[in-house]
Amino acid sequence: MKTLSSIFFSAAIVFFFVSLVFFEIGTRKLRKAGNPKLYDKRGIRFLLLSIILAGVSLVLAFI
């Protein structure tokens, strides 16, 4: 279970950094008067996925 928890935690960290990248792209598009909503939606999705994966990791860590 510990290995599985570590895998989920690592995936959560990766998804968190991907969401940061999408939020940064959205911010740059906003400065250039582009379409930041597409990147913000993707950023929110990846952020939610990272929260879910971190939660699963915590649950598996305590089992």
N, C-alpha and C positions, 0 to 999 in steps of 0.2 A: 504494500500500500504506500510505503514511503516513496518508492520510485515513481509510482503513478502520480502521487501528489507533486513530486518535483517536476515531472513532465508537464502537468497542468499549470504549475506556477511559472515555469519557463515560457510556456505558450502565452500565458497572461501578460508577462513582461514584454514579449515580442509584439503582441497586439496593442499594448499600451503605447509602445514607441511608434508603431505604425499609425495609430490615431493621432499622436503628436505631429507626425509628418503631414498628415492630411489637414490638420488644423492650421499648420504653418503655411501650406500651399493655399488654403482658403483665405488666410490673412493677406498673403501676397496678392492674390487675385482681387481682393477687396481694394487694395491700394491702387491697382491698375484698372479699377472699374470693370472687372470681369464678372464671372459667375461663381461666387464663392459658395453658394448654397450646395452645389453638388459635392464639393470637397468637405463641407461641414457635415453633411448627412453621412458621408462615408466615415468621417472622423468619429461621429457619435456612434455609429454602428460598431466600429472597432473598439471604441471605449466601452460600450456595453458588453461586448464579447470578452474584453479583458476582465471586467468586473465579474462576469459569470464564471470565467475560468479560474479566477482567483478564489471565488467562493467555493467552487468545487474542490480546489486544491486544499483549502482550509478544512472542509468537511472530511476529506480523505486523510488529512494529517491527524485529525483527532480520532479517527476510527482505529 
